[in-house]
Amino acid sequence: MEKVRWGLLSTANINRRVIPAIRQSARGELTAVASRSQESADSYAHHWDIPHAFASYEAMLASDVVDAVYISLPNQLHAEWTIRALQAGKHVLCEKPFALTLADVDRMMAAAHDTGLVLTEAFMYRHHPQMKLVEAFVRDGRLGDISLIQSVFNFQLKSRDNIRLSPELGGGSLWDVGIYPVSFAQCVMGGPPEWVFGFQEVGDTGVDEFFAGQLHYGHGRVAQISSSFRTPFHTRSVVVGSKGRLRMSRPFTNVEESEMVFYPDSGEPEYVDIPEEPLYLGEIEDMHAAILDGKPPYISLAETRNHVRTVLALYESAAAGKPVFL
Ligand SMILES: NC(=O)c1ccc[n+]([C@@H]2O[C@H](COP(=O)([O-])OP(=O)(O)OC[C@H]3O[C@@H](n4cnc5c(N)ncnc54)[C@H](OP(=O)(O)O)[C@@H]3O)[C@@H](O)[C@H]2O)c1
């Protein structure tokens, strides 16, 4: 196999970002889309110039025109279709949040292990040069001992008819956008927190429309995270250490507009140059390296499991009004 043939499992909005990345990549081609009706699959395939259109997800998985699938379904359906895709012999790039229970994550990991196929979580920002620079700052000790992370992802969800507001489909601001700050903190701190404390505002939709969490990593290290569907778009991350702090204005999305500044202990702030790269390209190239070259995916399933574990602990804490140990 010289190229990876991709199939889109659904006609989700987010595909608009991933399709150009597959086409920009050196070793990928987009060969198919599956939707819940032939009409929708056909019109999507026509619009995006995709050769094969399937009237069901099962039909695409049973076909031999794709090697890998991108799962962009509502959160509640990630586990079922990831497992079905792996069992049908397809490699899987699954959107975040990977799954909504640890039992599902474990079933997904077992399916990947049993089939020997590639499975990884689609956290595009982790592959971008901006995040690699953050990791280098931490690794090289330029920030000193890190004691605090503050990280936010808010946007205003104007439509009330959205999968993000459905409890049955795994909606909620923490699952949707709060998981970015959670994963950011895990990456910088080098692992999951020891214990967490969460606070949520549940709307009449039945899902959290605002979430604030405090994550404790031991040795006095803390991350404060928040997510919201109720306030205008705002993202930010700050990492504070004994030798200085690093601030990003767009850590997760719209990275091409991001300003990254290092404030050393003394001296002038340093404006860090962020190499340009399409935001979704890295996760696609990473899949190609895993499938074609046998490289381990950049985001391991162990890391992914801890993302889900931390979010579940935060929800449990918010519901109980008490700290929860992981
Ligand atoms: N990484 C990122 O940057 C990013 C950004 C946005 C979203 N996401 C993730 O991507 C996933 C999709 O988000 P989205 O906003 O793109 O979703 P969306 O536009 O609402 O699309 C979801 C798709 O799932 C299919 N579907 C199957 N069963 C469904 C059901 N019961 N209700 C609604 N849709 C159903 C539909 O496709 P068919 O009708 O074709 O079957 C629908 O188009 C989520 O997991 C989200 O967290 C990631």
PDBQT file of the ligand as one rigid body, heavy atoms in Angstrom, charges set to zero:
ROOT
HETATM    1  N1  LIG A 401     -11.533  18.245  16.149  1.00  0.00    +0.000 N 
HETATM    2  C1  LIG A 401     -12.290  19.275  15.873  1.00  0.00    +0.000 C 
HETATM    3  O1  LIG A 401     -11.821  20.345  15.493  1.00  0.00    +0.000 OA
HETATM    4  C2  LIG A 401     -13.784  19.126  15.985  1.00  0.00    +0.000 A 
HETATM    5  C3  LIG A 401     -14.597  20.206  15.661  1.00  0.00    +0.000 A 
HETATM    6  C4  LIG A 401     -15.972  20.004  15.654  1.00  0.00    +0.000 A 
HETATM    7  C5  LIG A 401     -16.497  18.780  16.033  1.00  0.00    +0.000 A 
HETATM    8  N2  LIG A 401     -15.679  17.778  16.405  1.00  0.00    +0.000 N 
HETATM    9  C6  LIG A 401     -16.228  16.463  16.800  1.00  0.00    +0.000 C 
HETATM   10  O2  LIG A 401     -16.737  15.869  15.605  1.00  0.00    +0.000 OA
HETATM   11  C7  LIG A 401     -17.937  15.180  15.881  1.00  0.00    +0.000 C 
HETATM   12  C8  LIG A 401     -19.032  15.716  14.980  1.00  0.00    +0.000 C 
HETATM   13  O3  LIG A 401     -19.285  17.080  15.276  1.00  0.00    +0.000 OA
HETATM   14  P1  LIG A 401     -20.053  18.022  14.205  1.00  0.00    +0.000 P 
HETATM   15  O4  LIG A 401     -20.378  19.288  14.872  1.00  0.00    +0.000 OA
HETATM   16  O5  LIG A 401     -19.273  18.070  12.957  1.00  0.00    +0.000 OA
HETATM   17  O6  LIG A 401     -21.399  17.162  14.027  1.00  0.00    +0.000 OA
HETATM   18  P2  LIG A 401     -22.635  17.356  13.054  1.00  0.00    +0.000 P 
HETATM   19  O7  LIG A 401     -22.358  18.394  12.028  1.00  0.00    +0.000 OA
HETATM   20  O8  LIG A 401     -23.863  17.491  13.889  1.00  0.00    +0.000 OA
HETATM   21  O9  LIG A 401     -22.656  15.964  12.276  1.00  0.00    +0.000 OA
HETATM   22  C9  LIG A 401     -22.826  14.728  12.910  1.00  0.00    +0.000 C 
HETATM   23  C10 LIG A 401     -23.135  13.711  11.817  1.00  0.00    +0.000 C 
HETATM   24  O10 LIG A 401     -23.378  12.457  12.427  1.00  0.00    +0.000 OA
HETATM   25  C11 LIG A 401     -24.345  11.729  11.681  1.00  0.00    +0.000 C 
HETATM   26  N3  LIG A 401     -25.344  11.204  12.632  1.00  0.00    +0.000 N 
HETATM   27  C12 LIG A 401     -25.582   9.891  12.869  1.00  0.00    +0.000 A 
HETATM   28  N4  LIG A 401     -26.511   9.731  13.789  1.00  0.00    +0.000 NA
HETATM   29  C13 LIG A 401     -26.924  10.960  14.154  1.00  0.00    +0.000 A 
HETATM   30  C14 LIG A 401     -27.895  11.433  15.068  1.00  0.00    +0.000 A 
HETATM   31  N5  LIG A 401     -28.643  10.605  15.817  1.00  0.00    +0.000 N 
HETATM   32  N6  LIG A 401     -28.053  12.776  15.195  1.00  0.00    +0.000 NA
HETATM   33  C15 LIG A 401     -27.299  13.630  14.476  1.00  0.00    +0.000 A 
HETATM   34  N7  LIG A 401     -26.353  13.231  13.589  1.00  0.00    +0.000 NA
HETATM   35  C16 LIG A 401     -26.172  11.918  13.421  1.00  0.00    +0.000 A 
HETATM   36  C17 LIG A 401     -24.942  12.677  10.649  1.00  0.00    +0.000 C 
HETATM   37  O11 LIG A 401     -24.390  12.303   9.391  1.00  0.00    +0.000 OA
HETATM   38  P3  LIG A 401     -25.245  11.571   8.255  1.00  0.00    +0.000 P 
HETATM   39  O12 LIG A 401     -26.586  12.240   8.246  1.00  0.00    +0.000 OA
HETATM   40  O13 LIG A 401     -24.448  11.813   7.036  1.00  0.00    +0.000 OA
HETATM   41  O14 LIG A 401     -25.338  10.136   8.614  1.00  0.00    +0.000 OA
HETATM   42  C18 LIG A 401     -24.393  14.050  11.026  1.00  0.00    +0.000 C 
HETATM   43  O15 LIG A 401     -24.083  14.815   9.901  1.00  0.00    +0.000 OA
HETATM   44  C19 LIG A 401     -18.182  15.331  17.376  1.00  0.00    +0.000 C 
HETATM   45  O16 LIG A 401     -17.681  14.206  18.052  1.00  0.00    +0.000 OA
HETATM   46  C20 LIG A 401     -17.378  16.568  17.759  1.00  0.00    +0.000 C 
HETATM   47  O17 LIG A 401     -16.924  16.524  19.101  1.00  0.00    +0.000 OA
HETATM   48  C21 LIG A 401     -14.329  17.935  16.372  1.00  0.00    +0.000 A 
ENDROOT
TORSDOF 0
